[in-house]
Amino acid sequence: MHNEQLAILKELMEVGFCTIEMALFLDTHPSDERGVGLHNSYAARYKELSETYNMKYGPLTSNDLSKCPWEFINGPWPWEIEYINCCI
């Protein structure tokens, strides 16, 4: 797995976490305009990163399948990825 691929995955995890946290915050603060803005910017960044990853490396989820549905099986599974010296 390339360093660029790992860097995109890492940022996807970070931005995904922030998106979920902002959604939880907005459950209790629905009128917080800054919170809505942050959520929307994280969601837009997640979509952008996800599309980039899908184009370069293949689908992240089964919802992203557009070619042969089992093409993703050729890549490493999450537990097979070496994270040492990678974008930490």
PyMOL Python script that loads the backbone (N, CA, C, O; Angstrom):
from pymol import cmd

cmd.read_pdbstr("""\
ATOM      1  N   MET A   1       0.849  -1.176   0.000  1.00  0.00           N
ATOM      2  CA  MET A   1       0.000   0.000   0.000  1.00  0.00           C
ATOM      3  C   MET A   1       0.892   1.236   0.000  1.00  0.00           C
ATOM      4  O   MET A   1       1.853   1.323   0.765  1.00  0.00           O
ATOM      5  N   HIS A   2       0.566   2.175  -0.856  1.00  0.00           N
ATOM      6  CA  HIS A   2       1.356   3.394  -1.009  1.00  0.00           C
ATOM      7  C   HIS A   2       1.134   4.352   0.164  1.00  0.00           C
ATOM      8  O   HIS A   2       0.081   4.339   0.801  1.00  0.00           O
ATOM      9  N   ASN A   3       2.138   5.179   0.435  1.00  0.00           N
ATOM     10  CA  ASN A   3       2.008   6.186   1.499  1.00  0.00           C
ATOM     11  C   ASN A   3       0.866   7.146   1.219  1.00  0.00           C
ATOM     12  O   ASN A   3       0.161   7.559   2.141  1.00  0.00           O
ATOM     13  N   GLU A   4       0.673   7.512  -0.063  1.00  0.00           N
ATOM     14  CA  GLU A   4      -0.420   8.425  -0.411  1.00  0.00           C
ATOM     15  C   GLU A   4      -1.769   7.782  -0.092  1.00  0.00           C
ATOM     16  O   GLU A   4      -2.672   8.443   0.421  1.00  0.00           O
ATOM     17  N   GLN A   5      -1.898   6.492  -0.398  1.00  0.00           N
ATOM     18  CA  GLN A   5      -3.138   5.784  -0.112  1.00  0.00           C
ATOM     19  C   GLN A   5      -3.400   5.747   1.388  1.00  0.00           C
ATOM     20  O   GLN A   5      -4.525   5.979   1.829  1.00  0.00           O
ATOM     21  N   LEU A   6      -2.376   5.460   2.167  1.00  0.00           N
ATOM     22  CA  LEU A   6      -2.529   5.441   3.620  1.00  0.00           C
ATOM     23  C   LEU A   6      -2.847   6.819   4.169  1.00  0.00           C
ATOM     24  O   LEU A   6      -3.631   6.949   5.110  1.00  0.00           O
ATOM     25  N   ALA A   7      -2.244   7.853   3.590  1.00  0.00           N
ATOM     26  CA  ALA A   7      -2.512   9.216   4.043  1.00  0.00           C
ATOM     27  C   ALA A   7      -3.976   9.589   3.795  1.00  0.00           C
ATOM     28  O   ALA A   7      -4.608  10.225   4.640  1.00  0.00           O
ATOM     29  N   ILE A   8      -4.515   9.194   2.639  1.00  0.00           N
ATOM     30  CA  ILE A   8      -5.919   9.485   2.345  1.00  0.00           C
ATOM     31  C   ILE A   8      -6.816   8.715   3.311  1.00  0.00           C
ATOM     32  O   ILE A   8      -7.782   9.272   3.832  1.00  0.00           O
ATOM     33  N   LEU A   9      -6.508   7.442   3.557  1.00  0.00           N
ATOM     34  CA  LEU A   9      -7.302   6.656   4.497  1.00  0.00           C
ATOM     35  C   LEU A   9      -7.279   7.270   5.898  1.00  0.00           C
ATOM     36  O   LEU A   9      -8.306   7.337   6.574  1.00  0.00           O
ATOM     37  N   LYS A  10      -6.107   7.714   6.319  1.00  0.00           N
ATOM     38  CA  LYS A  10      -5.983   8.322   7.649  1.00  0.00           C
ATOM     39  C   LYS A  10      -6.834   9.595   7.734  1.00  0.00           C
ATOM     40  O   LYS A  10      -7.550   9.805   8.713  1.00  0.00           O
ATOM     41  N   GLU A  11      -6.749  10.432   6.711  1.00  0.00           N
ATOM     42  CA  GLU A  11      -7.550  11.657   6.727  1.00  0.00           C
ATOM     43  C   GLU A  11      -9.041  11.336   6.657  1.00  0.00           C
ATOM     44  O   GLU A  11      -9.848  12.012   7.295  1.00  0.00           O
ATOM     45  N   LEU A  12      -9.416  10.307   5.883  1.00  0.00           N
ATOM     46  CA  LEU A  12     -10.816   9.892   5.834  1.00  0.00           C
ATOM     47  C   LEU A  12     -11.318   9.489   7.218  1.00  0.00           C
ATOM     48  O   LEU A  12     -12.430   9.848   7.607  1.00  0.00           O
ATOM     49  N   MET A  13     -10.503   8.748   7.958  1.00  0.00           N
ATOM     50  CA  MET A  13     -10.895   8.349   9.307  1.00  0.00           C
ATOM     51  C   MET A  13     -11.039   9.563  10.214  1.00  0.00           C
ATOM     52  O   MET A  13     -11.986   9.644  10.996  1.00  0.00           O
ATOM     53  N   GLU A  14     -10.107  10.505  10.114  1.00  0.00           N
ATOM     54  CA  GLU A  14     -10.159  11.702  10.948  1.00  0.00           C
ATOM     55  C   GLU A  14     -11.386  12.546  10.631  1.00  0.00           C
ATOM     56  O   GLU A  14     -12.114  12.962  11.532  1.00  0.00           O
ATOM     57  N   VAL A  15     -11.607  12.795   9.349  1.00  0.00           N
ATOM     58  CA  VAL A  15     -12.723  13.644   8.931  1.00  0.00           C
ATOM     59  C   VAL A  15     -14.052  12.936   9.206  1.00  0.00           C
ATOM     60  O   VAL A  15     -15.029  13.578   9.589  1.00  0.00           O
ATOM     61  N   GLY A  16     -14.089  11.624   9.011  1.00  0.00           N
ATOM     62  CA  GLY A  16     -15.297  10.857   9.322  1.00  0.00           C
ATOM     63  C   GLY A  16     -15.649  10.954  10.797  1.00  0.00           C
ATOM     64  O   GLY A  16     -16.813  11.124  11.158  1.00  0.00           O
ATOM     65  N   PHE A  17     -14.630  10.845  11.648  1.00  0.00           N
ATOM     66  CA  PHE A  17     -14.836  10.987  13.090  1.00  0.00           C
ATOM     67  C   PHE A  17     -15.400  12.371  13.412  1.00  0.00           C
ATOM     68  O   PHE A  17     -16.360  12.493  14.174  1.00  0.00           O
ATOM     69  N   CYS A  18     -14.809  13.401  12.837  1.00  0.00           N
ATOM     70  CA  CYS A  18     -15.272  14.776  13.095  1.00  0.00           C
ATOM     71  C   CYS A  18     -16.708  14.970  12.618  1.00  0.00           C
ATOM     72  O   CYS A  18     -17.492  15.648  13.281  1.00  0.00           O
ATOM     73  N   THR A  19     -17.056  14.387  11.484  1.00  0.00           N
ATOM     74  CA  THR A  19     -18.415  14.504  10.958  1.00  0.00           C
ATOM     75  C   THR A  19     -19.419  13.879  11.917  1.00  0.00           C
ATOM     76  O   THR A  19     -20.464  14.462  12.206  1.00  0.00           O
ATOM     77  N   ILE A  20     -19.092  12.690  12.407  1.00  0.00           N
ATOM     78  CA  ILE A  20     -19.983  12.010  13.350  1.00  0.00           C
ATOM     79  C   ILE A  20     -20.100  12.803  14.649  1.00  0.00           C
ATOM     80  O   ILE A  20     -21.200  12.967  15.177  1.00  0.00           O
ATOM     81  N   GLU A  21     -18.984  13.289  15.163  1.00  0.00           N
ATOM     82  CA  GLU A  21     -19.012  14.069  16.405  1.00  0.00           C
ATOM     83  C   GLU A  21     -19.845  15.341  16.251  1.00  0.00           C
ATOM     84  O   GLU A  21     -20.595  15.712  17.154  1.00  0.00           O
ATOM     85  N   MET A  22     -19.709  16.006  15.103  1.00  0.00           N
ATOM     86  CA  MET A  22     -20.496  17.220  14.886  1.00  0.00           C
ATOM     87  C   MET A  22     -21.983  16.888  14.771  1.00  0.00           C
ATOM     88  O   MET A  22     -22.824  17.662  15.229  1.00  0.00           O
ATOM     89  N   ALA A  23     -22.314  15.753  14.168  1.00  0.00           N
ATOM     90  CA  ALA A  23     -23.721  15.344  14.078  1.00  0.00           C
ATOM     91  C   ALA A  23     -24.273  15.087  15.478  1.00  0.00           C
ATOM     92  O   ALA A  23     -25.407  15.462  15.776  1.00  0.00           O
ATOM     93  N   LEU A  24     -23.480  14.452  16.336  1.00  0.00           N
ATOM     94  CA  LEU A  24     -23.910  14.213  17.713  1.00  0.00           C
ATOM     95  C   LEU A  24     -24.079  15.531  18.467  1.00  0.00           C
ATOM     96  O   LEU A  24     -25.037  15.699  19.221  1.00  0.00           O
ATOM     97  N   PHE A  25     -23.157  16.457  18.264  1.00  0.00           N
ATOM     98  CA  PHE A  25     -23.254  17.776  18.894  1.00  0.00           C
ATOM     99  C   PHE A  25     -24.541  18.474  18.447  1.00  0.00           C
ATOM    100  O   PHE A  25     -25.245  19.078  19.256  1.00  0.00           O
ATOM    101  N   LEU A  26     -24.834  18.383  17.154  1.00  0.00           N
ATOM    102  CA  LEU A  26     -26.015  19.064  16.627  1.00  0.00           C
ATOM    103  C   LEU A  26     -27.318  18.427  17.098  1.00  0.00           C
ATOM    104  O   LEU A  26     -28.369  19.066  17.055  1.00  0.00           O
ATOM    105  N   ASP A  27     -27.258  17.166  17.551  1.00  0.00           N
ATOM    106  CA  ASP A  27     -28.449  16.552  18.138  1.00  0.00           C
ATOM    107  C   ASP A  27     -28.908  17.329  19.373  1.00  0.00           C
ATOM    108  O   ASP A  27     -30.104  17.418  19.648  1.00  0.00           O
ATOM    109  N   THR A  28     -27.957  17.886  20.108  1.00  0.00           N
ATOM    110  CA  THR A  28     -28.299  18.633  21.323  1.00  0.00           C
ATOM    111  C   THR A  28     -28.208  20.144  21.152  1.00  0.00           C
ATOM    112  O   THR A  28     -28.643  20.895  22.025  1.00  0.00           O
ATOM    113  N   HIS A  29     -27.643  20.596  20.032  1.00  0.00           N
ATOM    114  CA  HIS A  29     -27.501  22.028  19.752  1.00  0.00           C
ATOM    115  C   HIS A  29     -27.912  22.306  18.298  1.00  0.00           C
ATOM    116  O   HIS A  29     -27.098  22.789  17.512  1.00  0.00           O
ATOM    117  N   PRO A  30     -29.159  22.006  17.937  1.00  0.00           N
ATOM    118  CA  PRO A  30     -29.578  22.087  16.534  1.00  0.00           C
ATOM    119  C   PRO A  30     -29.539  23.486  15.922  1.00  0.00           C
ATOM    120  O   PRO A  30     -29.543  23.621  14.698  1.00  0.00           O
ATOM    121  N   SER A  31     -29.503  24.517  16.745  1.00  0.00           N
ATOM    122  CA  SER A  31     -29.507  25.883  16.219  1.00  0.00           C
ATOM    123  C   SER A  31     -28.116  26.498  16.157  1.00  0.00           C
ATOM    124  O   SER A  31     -27.980  27.675  15.824  1.00  0.00           O
ATOM    125  N   ASP A  32     -27.099  25.736  16.468  1.00  0.00           N
ATOM    126  CA  ASP A  32     -25.734  26.257  16.484  1.00  0.00           C
ATOM    127  C   ASP A  32     -25.219  26.386  15.050  1.00  0.00           C
ATOM    128  O   ASP A  32     -24.866  25.394  14.412  1.00  0.00           O
ATOM    129  N   GLU A  33     -25.185  27.617  14.562  1.00  0.00           N
ATOM    130  CA  GLU A  33     -24.797  27.855  13.168  1.00  0.00           C
ATOM    131  C   GLU A  33     -23.348  27.451  12.892  1.00  0.00           C
ATOM    132  O   GLU A  33     -23.037  26.920  11.827  1.00  0.00           O
ATOM    133  N   ARG A  34     -22.475  27.705  13.851  1.00  0.00           N
ATOM    134  CA  ARG A  34     -21.069  27.317  13.670  1.00  0.00           C
ATOM    135  C   ARG A  34     -20.948  25.794  13.583  1.00  0.00           C
ATOM    136  O   ARG A  34     -20.173  25.274  12.782  1.00  0.00           O
ATOM    137  N   GLY A  35     -21.713  25.089  14.406  1.00  0.00           N
ATOM    138  CA  GLY A  35     -21.711  23.633  14.378  1.00  0.00           C
ATOM    139  C   GLY A  35     -22.207  23.083  13.050  1.00  0.00           C
ATOM    140  O   GLY A  35     -21.642  22.132  12.509  1.00  0.00           O
ATOM    141  N   VAL A  36     -23.262  23.686  12.532  1.00  0.00           N
ATOM    142  CA  VAL A  36     -23.792  23.268  11.231  1.00  0.00           C
ATOM    143  C   VAL A  36     -22.738  23.505  10.146  1.00  0.00           C
ATOM    144  O   VAL A  36     -22.532  22.657   9.278  1.00  0.00           O
ATOM    145  N   GLY A  37     -22.079  24.656  10.202  1.00  0.00           N
ATOM    146  CA  GLY A  37     -21.044  24.968   9.215  1.00  0.00           C
ATOM    147  C   GLY A  37     -19.883  23.986   9.278  1.00  0.00           C
ATOM    148  O   GLY A  37     -19.387  23.523   8.251  1.00  0.00           O
ATOM    149  N   LEU A  38     -19.453  23.672  10.507  1.00  0.00           N
ATOM    150  CA  LEU A  38     -18.365  22.700  10.661  1.00  0.00           C
ATOM    151  C   LEU A  38     -18.777  21.328  10.145  1.00  0.00           C
ATOM    152  O   LEU A  38     -18.016  20.667   9.438  1.00  0.00           O
ATOM    153  N   HIS A  39     -19.983  20.906  10.501  1.00  0.00           N
ATOM    154  CA  HIS A  39     -20.469  19.605  10.022  1.00  0.00           C
ATOM    155  C   HIS A  39     -20.471  19.568   8.502  1.00  0.00           C
ATOM    156  O   HIS A  39     -19.998  18.606   7.897  1.00  0.00           O
ATOM    157  N   ASN A  40     -20.999  20.608   7.890  1.00  0.00           N
ATOM    158  CA  ASN A  40     -21.087  20.634   6.434  1.00  0.00           C
ATOM    159  C   ASN A  40     -19.711  20.649   5.778  1.00  0.00           C
ATOM    160  O   ASN A  40     -19.515  20.015   4.741  1.00  0.00           O
ATOM    161  N   SER A  41     -18.761  21.360   6.368  1.00  0.00           N
ATOM    162  CA  SER A  41     -17.413  21.386   5.777  1.00  0.00           C
ATOM    163  C   SER A  41     -16.723  20.032   5.943  1.00  0.00           C
ATOM    164  O   SER A  41     -16.023  19.586   5.034  1.00  0.00           O
ATOM    165  N   TYR A  42     -16.910  19.370   7.095  1.00  0.00           N
ATOM    166  CA  TYR A  42     -16.347  18.027   7.270  1.00  0.00           C
ATOM    167  C   TYR A  42     -17.001  17.034   6.309  1.00  0.00           C
ATOM    168  O   TYR A  42     -16.316  16.199   5.719  1.00  0.00           O
ATOM    169  N   ALA A  43     -18.316  17.121   6.152  1.00  0.00           N
ATOM    170  CA  ALA A  43     -19.026  16.208   5.256  1.00  0.00           C
ATOM    171  C   ALA A  43     -18.571  16.402   3.809  1.00  0.00           C
ATOM    172  O   ALA A  43     -18.402  15.430   3.072  1.00  0.00           O
ATOM    173  N   ALA A  44     -18.374  17.658   3.404  1.00  0.00           N
ATOM    174  CA  ALA A  44     -17.916  17.936   2.041  1.00  0.00           C
ATOM    175  C   ALA A  44     -16.501  17.400   1.835  1.00  0.00           C
ATOM    176  O   ALA A  44     -16.200  16.825   0.789  1.00  0.00           O
ATOM    177  N   ARG A  45     -15.636  17.585   2.824  1.00  0.00           N
ATOM    178  CA  ARG A  45     -14.255  17.076   2.728  1.00  0.00           C
ATOM    179  C   ARG A  45     -14.258  15.550   2.677  1.00  0.00           C
ATOM    180  O   ARG A  45     -13.495  14.958   1.914  1.00  0.00           O
ATOM    181  N   TYR A  46     -15.104  14.911   3.478  1.00  0.00           N
ATOM    182  CA  TYR A  46     -15.189  13.455   3.466  1.00  0.00           C
ATOM    183  C   TYR A  46     -15.611  12.959   2.085  1.00  0.00           C
ATOM    184  O   TYR A  46     -15.042  12.002   1.559  1.00  0.00           O
ATOM    185  N   LYS A  47     -16.605  13.614   1.508  1.00  0.00           N
ATOM    186  CA  LYS A  47     -17.073  13.222   0.174  1.00  0.00           C
ATOM    187  C   LYS A  47     -15.948  13.374  -0.844  1.00  0.00           C
ATOM    188  O   LYS A  47     -15.738  12.491  -1.675  1.00  0.00           O
ATOM    189  N   GLU A  48     -15.230  14.480  -0.783  1.00  0.00           N
ATOM    190  CA  GLU A  48     -14.118  14.741  -1.700  1.00  0.00           C
ATOM    191  C   GLU A  48     -13.030  13.667  -1.557  1.00  0.00           C
ATOM    192  O   GLU A  48     -12.562  13.118  -2.554  1.00  0.00           O
ATOM    193  N   LEU A  49     -12.636  13.374  -0.325  1.00  0.00           N
ATOM    194  CA  LEU A  49     -11.609  12.359  -0.089  1.00  0.00           C
ATOM    195  C   LEU A  49     -12.075  10.981  -0.537  1.00  0.00           C
ATOM    196  O   LEU A  49     -11.311  10.222  -1.133  1.00  0.00           O
ATOM    197  N   SER A  50     -13.321  10.666  -0.251  1.00  0.00           N
ATOM    198  CA  SER A  50     -13.885   9.374  -0.625  1.00  0.00           C
ATOM    199  C   SER A  50     -13.884   9.196  -2.141  1.00  0.00           C
ATOM    200  O   SER A  50     -13.518   8.133  -2.644  1.00  0.00           O
ATOM    201  N   GLU A  51     -14.289  10.228  -2.862  1.00  0.00           N
ATOM    202  CA  GLU A  51     -14.292  10.162  -4.323  1.00  0.00           C
ATOM    203  C   GLU A  51     -12.880  10.025  -4.874  1.00  0.00           C
ATOM    204  O   GLU A  51     -12.651   9.267  -5.817  1.00  0.00           O
ATOM    205  N   THR A  52     -11.935  10.751  -4.295  1.00  0.00           N
ATOM    206  CA  THR A  52     -10.532  10.643  -4.714  1.00  0.00           C
ATOM    207  C   THR A  52     -10.018   9.230  -4.492  1.00  0.00           C
ATOM    208  O   THR A  52      -9.391   8.639  -5.372  1.00  0.00           O
ATOM    209  N   TYR A  53     -10.290   8.695  -3.304  1.00  0.00           N
ATOM    210  CA  TYR A  53      -9.829   7.343  -2.986  1.00  0.00           C
ATOM    211  C   TYR A  53     -10.455   6.325  -3.941  1.00  0.00           C
ATOM    212  O   TYR A  53      -9.759   5.453  -4.462  1.00  0.00           O
ATOM    213  N   ASN A  54     -11.754   6.434  -4.169  1.00  0.00           N
ATOM    214  CA  ASN A  54     -12.447   5.500  -5.064  1.00  0.00           C
ATOM    215  C   ASN A  54     -11.873   5.524  -6.473  1.00  0.00           C
ATOM    216  O   ASN A  54     -11.726   4.477  -7.103  1.00  0.00           O
ATOM    217  N   MET A  55     -11.551   6.698  -6.967  1.00  0.00           N
ATOM    218  CA  MET A  55     -10.996   6.817  -8.316  1.00  0.00           C
ATOM    219  C   MET A  55      -9.600   6.222  -8.407  1.00  0.00           C
ATOM    220  O   MET A  55      -9.273   5.564  -9.395  1.00  0.00           O
ATOM    221  N   LYS A  56      -8.767   6.445  -7.386  1.00  0.00           N
ATOM    222  CA  LYS A  56      -7.379   6.004  -7.427  1.00  0.00           C
ATOM    223  C   LYS A  56      -7.173   4.556  -6.994  1.00  0.00           C
ATOM    224  O   LYS A  56      -6.354   3.842  -7.572  1.00  0.00           O
ATOM    225  N   TYR A  57      -7.917   4.125  -5.976  1.00  0.00           N
ATOM    226  CA  TYR A  57      -7.606   2.844  -5.338  1.00  0.00           C
ATOM    227  C   TYR A  57      -8.761   1.853  -5.285  1.00  0.00           C
ATOM    228  O   TYR A  57      -8.562   0.709  -4.878  1.00  0.00           O
ATOM    229  N   GLY A  58      -9.943   2.256  -5.678  1.00  0.00           N
ATOM    230  CA  GLY A  58     -11.072   1.342  -5.636  1.00  0.00           C
ATOM    231  C   GLY A  58     -12.043   1.693  -4.531  1.00  0.00           C
ATOM    232  O   GLY A  58     -11.828   2.648  -3.785  1.00  0.00           O
ATOM    233  N   PRO A  59     -13.117   0.917  -4.424  1.00  0.00           N
ATOM    234  CA  PRO A  59     -14.195   1.249  -3.492  1.00  0.00           C
ATOM    235  C   PRO A  59     -13.803   1.094  -2.033  1.00  0.00           C
ATOM    236  O   PRO A  59     -13.046   0.197  -1.664  1.00  0.00           O
ATOM    237  N   LEU A  60     -14.336   1.990  -1.216  1.00  0.00           N
ATOM    238  CA  LEU A  60     -14.159   1.910   0.242  1.00  0.00           C
ATOM    239  C   LEU A  60     -15.249   1.056   0.877  1.00  0.00           C
ATOM    240  O   LEU A  60     -15.005   0.358   1.862  1.00  0.00           O
ATOM    241  N   THR A  61     -16.434   1.113   0.318  1.00  0.00           N
ATOM    242  CA  THR A  61     -17.567   0.357   0.840  1.00  0.00           C
ATOM    243  C   THR A  61     -18.302  -0.314  -0.313  1.00  0.00           C
ATOM    244  O   THR A  61     -18.052  -0.017  -1.481  1.00  0.00           O
ATOM    245  N   SER A  62     -19.197  -1.208   0.024  1.00  0.00           N
ATOM    246  CA  SER A  62     -19.975  -1.875  -1.027  1.00  0.00           C
ATOM    247  C   SER A  62     -20.881  -0.890  -1.756  1.00  0.00           C
ATOM    248  O   SER A  62     -21.296  -1.156  -2.885  1.00  0.00           O
ATOM    249  N   ASN A  63     -21.194   0.237  -1.133  1.00  0.00           N
ATOM    250  CA  ASN A  63     -22.007   1.260  -1.796  1.00  0.00           C
ATOM    251  C   ASN A  63     -21.234   1.979  -2.897  1.00  0.00           C
ATOM    252  O   ASN A  63     -21.831   2.632  -3.753  1.00  0.00           O
ATOM    253  N   ASP A  64     -19.911   1.860  -2.877  1.00  0.00           N
ATOM    254  CA  ASP A  64     -19.068   2.543  -3.854  1.00  0.00           C
ATOM    255  C   ASP A  64     -18.737   1.679  -5.070  1.00  0.00           C
ATOM    256  O   ASP A  64     -17.998   2.112  -5.953  1.00  0.00           O
ATOM    257  N   LEU A  65     -19.272   0.476  -5.121  1.00  0.00           N
ATOM    258  CA  LEU A  65     -18.937  -0.425  -6.214  1.00  0.00           C
ATOM    259  C   LEU A  65     -19.541   0.063  -7.517  1.00  0.00           C
ATOM    260  O   LEU A  65     -20.736   0.351  -7.588  1.00  0.00           O
ATOM    261  N   SER A  66     -18.716   0.156  -8.542  1.00  0.00           N
ATOM    262  CA  SER A  66     -19.225   0.544  -9.847  1.00  0.00           C
ATOM    263  C   SER A  66     -18.712  -0.405 -10.929  1.00  0.00           C
ATOM    264  O   SER A  66     -19.295  -0.496 -12.009  1.00  0.00           O
ATOM    265  N   LYS A  67     -17.632  -1.100 -10.638  1.00  0.00           N
ATOM    266  CA  LYS A  67     -17.089  -2.067 -11.578  1.00  0.00           C
ATOM    267  C   LYS A  67     -17.415  -3.454 -11.057  1.00  0.00           C
ATOM    268  O   LYS A  67     -18.449  -3.666 -10.424  1.00  0.00           O
ATOM    269  N   CYS A  68     -16.536  -4.380 -11.326  1.00  0.00           N
ATOM    270  CA  CYS A  68     -16.697  -5.729 -10.814  1.00  0.00           C
ATOM    271  C   CYS A  68     -16.808  -5.666  -9.297  1.00  0.00           C
ATOM    272  O   CYS A  68     -15.889  -5.170  -8.644  1.00  0.00           O
ATOM    273  N   PRO A  69     -17.886  -6.146  -8.720  1.00  0.00           N
ATOM    274  CA  PRO A  69     -18.094  -6.007  -7.279  1.00  0.00           C
ATOM    275  C   PRO A  69     -17.028  -6.637  -6.392  1.00  0.00           C
ATOM    276  O   PRO A  69     -16.905  -6.270  -5.223  1.00  0.00           O
ATOM    277  N   TRP A  70     -16.269  -7.566  -6.920  1.00  0.00           N
ATOM    278  CA  TRP A  70     -15.298  -8.234  -6.069  1.00  0.00           C
ATOM    279  C   TRP A  70     -13.876  -7.778  -6.329  1.00  0.00           C
ATOM    280  O   TRP A  70     -12.927  -8.416  -5.872  1.00  0.00           O
ATOM    281  N   GLU A  71     -13.719  -6.693  -7.050  1.00  0.00           N
ATOM    282  CA  GLU A  71     -12.391  -6.168  -7.363  1.00  0.00           C
ATOM    283  C   GLU A  71     -11.620  -5.765  -6.107  1.00  0.00           C
ATOM    284  O   GLU A  71     -10.395  -5.881  -6.067  1.00  0.00           O
ATOM    285  N   PHE A  72     -12.328  -5.296  -5.091  1.00  0.00           N
ATOM    286  CA  PHE A  72     -11.679  -4.833  -3.863  1.00  0.00           C
ATOM    287  C   PHE A  72     -10.925  -5.952  -3.148  1.00  0.00           C
ATOM    288  O   PHE A  72     -10.034  -5.679  -2.345  1.00  0.00           O
ATOM    289  N   ILE A  73     -11.261  -7.163  -3.419  1.00  0.00           N
ATOM    290  CA  ILE A  73     -10.638  -8.290  -2.711  1.00  0.00           C
ATOM    291  C   ILE A  73      -9.148  -8.415  -3.012  1.00  0.00           C
ATOM    292  O   ILE A  73      -8.423  -9.088  -2.279  1.00  0.00           O
ATOM    293  N   ASN A  74      -8.687  -7.774  -4.078  1.00  0.00           N
ATOM    294  CA  ASN A  74      -7.275  -7.853  -4.456  1.00  0.00           C
ATOM    295  C   ASN A  74      -6.376  -6.999  -3.579  1.00  0.00           C
ATOM    296  O   ASN A  74      -5.172  -7.248  -3.516  1.00  0.00           O
ATOM    297  N   GLY A  75      -6.917  -6.017  -2.913  1.00  0.00           N
ATOM    298  CA  GLY A  75      -6.113  -5.142  -2.062  1.00  0.00           C
ATOM    299  C   GLY A  75      -5.920  -5.761  -0.685  1.00  0.00           C
ATOM    300  O   GLY A  75      -6.543  -6.774  -0.366  1.00  0.00           O
ATOM    301  N   PRO A  76      -5.068  -5.164   0.125  1.00  0.00           N
ATOM    302  CA  PRO A  76      -4.871  -5.699   1.477  1.00  0.00           C
ATOM    303  C   PRO A  76      -6.088  -5.426   2.360  1.00  0.00           C
ATOM    304  O   PRO A  76      -6.770  -4.413   2.205  1.00  0.00           O
ATOM    305  N   TRP A  77      -6.346  -6.344   3.282  1.00  0.00           N
ATOM    306  CA  TRP A  77      -7.396  -6.140   4.266  1.00  0.00           C
ATOM    307  C   TRP A  77      -6.853  -5.185   5.331  1.00  0.00           C
ATOM    308  O   TRP A  77      -5.637  -5.074   5.486  1.00  0.00           O
ATOM    309  N   PRO A  78      -7.717  -4.503   6.060  1.00  0.00           N
ATOM    310  CA  PRO A  78      -7.223  -3.519   7.045  1.00  0.00           C
ATOM    311  C   PRO A  78      -6.173  -4.073   8.005  1.00  0.00           C
ATOM    312  O   PRO A  78      -5.244  -3.354   8.372  1.00  0.00           O
ATOM    313  N   TRP A  79      -6.298  -5.318   8.415  1.00  0.00           N
ATOM    314  CA  TRP A  79      -5.342  -5.895   9.359  1.00  0.00           C
ATOM    315  C   TRP A  79      -4.040  -6.305   8.685  1.00  0.00           C
ATOM    316  O   TRP A  79      -3.090  -6.689   9.367  1.00  0.00           O
ATOM    317  N   GLU A  80      -3.977  -6.232   7.350  1.00  0.00           N
ATOM    318  CA  GLU A  80      -2.766  -6.561   6.624  1.00  0.00           C
ATOM    319  C   GLU A  80      -1.921  -5.338   6.293  1.00  0.00           C
ATOM    320  O   GLU A  80      -0.818  -5.467   5.764  1.00  0.00           O
ATOM    321  N   ILE A  81      -2.434  -4.156   6.602  1.00  0.00           N
ATOM    322  CA  ILE A  81      -1.743  -2.919   6.265  1.00  0.00           C
ATOM    323  C   ILE A  81      -0.655  -2.630   7.276  1.00  0.00           C
ATOM    324  O   ILE A  81      -0.897  -2.690   8.482  1.00  0.00           O
ATOM    325  N   GLU A  82       0.527  -2.320   6.807  1.00  0.00           N
ATOM    326  CA  GLU A  82       1.627  -1.937   7.675  1.00  0.00           C
ATOM    327  C   GLU A  82       1.563  -0.427   7.882  1.00  0.00           C
ATOM    328  O   GLU A  82       1.795   0.334   6.944  1.00  0.00           O
ATOM    329  N   TYR A  83       1.254   0.008   9.085  1.00  0.00           N
ATOM    330  CA  TYR A  83       1.124   1.430   9.376  1.00  0.00           C
ATOM    331  C   TYR A  83       2.407   2.046   9.893  1.00  0.00           C
ATOM    332  O   TYR A  83       2.457   3.254  10.124  1.00  0.00           O
ATOM    333  N   ILE A  84       3.431   1.258  10.077  1.00  0.00           N
ATOM    334  CA  ILE A  84       4.711   1.753  10.585  1.00  0.00           C
ATOM    335  C   ILE A  84       5.315   2.729   9.576  1.00  0.00           C
ATOM    336  O   ILE A  84       5.322   2.456   8.376  1.00  0.00           O
ATOM    337  N   ASN A  85       5.819   3.861  10.058  1.00  0.00           N
ATOM    338  CA  ASN A  85       6.437   4.885   9.226  1.00  0.00           C
ATOM    339  C   ASN A  85       5.472   5.492   8.212  1.00  0.00           C
ATOM    340  O   ASN A  85       5.903   6.006   7.180  1.00  0.00           O
ATOM    341  N   CYS A  86       4.225   5.441   8.485  1.00  0.00           N
ATOM    342  CA  CYS A  86       3.253   5.981   7.541  1.00  0.00           C
ATOM    343  C   CYS A  86       2.546   7.176   8.149  1.00  0.00           C
ATOM    344  O   CYS A  86       1.881   7.056   9.178  1.00  0.00           O
ATOM    345  N   CYS A  87       2.682   8.274   7.544  1.00  0.00           N
ATOM    346  CA  CYS A  87       1.845   9.461   7.755  1.00  0.00           C
ATOM    347  C   CYS A  87       1.303   9.599   9.168  1.00  0.00           C
ATOM    348  O   CYS A  87       0.147   9.991   9.327  1.00  0.00           O
ATOM    349  N   ILE A  88       2.064   9.302  10.180  1.00  0.00           N
ATOM    350  CA  ILE A  88       1.575   9.409  11.560  1.00  0.00           C
ATOM    351  C   ILE A  88       1.883  10.763  12.136  1.00  0.00           C
ATOM    352  O   ILE A  88       1.546  11.034  13.289  1.00  0.00           O
TER     353      ILE A  88
END
""", "prot")
cmd.dss("prot")
cmd.show_as("cartoon", "prot")
cmd.util.cbc("prot")
cmd.orient("prot")
